[in-house]
C-alpha cells in the first residue's frame, strides 16, 4: 500500500499561481505513473496531467501551457505548477499513482482545495 499526501492548495486570484505537492510513502515511487486529477462541484473527476515513470507528460487541453507536472524521485514527491489560474480551475485536486499504462489508478491522496476567485 502506498500513501499519497497532497499539499499546497488555497485561494488565489485569477491570473495567479499555485504549486501543489504530493508526497509518497513508497520507496519504489519512481516506477509509478503520477496523475493529477480534479473534481469541481457537480462535475465528474477529470485527469488534468500525467507524468509517466520515464518522464513523458500528458495534459488536458484545458490546462495545456498553464500547468506543469514534475517529480523528484529521490524525494518521492510530485508537483503540479499551476499558472494563469482561472475561476474554472476551482476544484479539489488529487494526486494518484498507477504502475503503468495498463493499470488503473489505485493509490489516491486525500485531495486539496484550489479556489480561484477575485
Beta strands, then each sheet from edge to edge (+ up, - down):
strand 1: 4-7
strand 2: 10-12
strand 3: 18-24
strand 4: 33-39
strand 5: 46-51
strand 6: 57-59
strand 7: 67-72
strand 8: 77-82
strand 9: 91-98
strand 10: 107-108
strand 11: 112-116
sheet 1: 1+ 3- 8+ 7-
sheet 2: 2+ 11+ 9- 4+ 5- 6+
sheet 3: 2+ 11+ 9- 10+
end
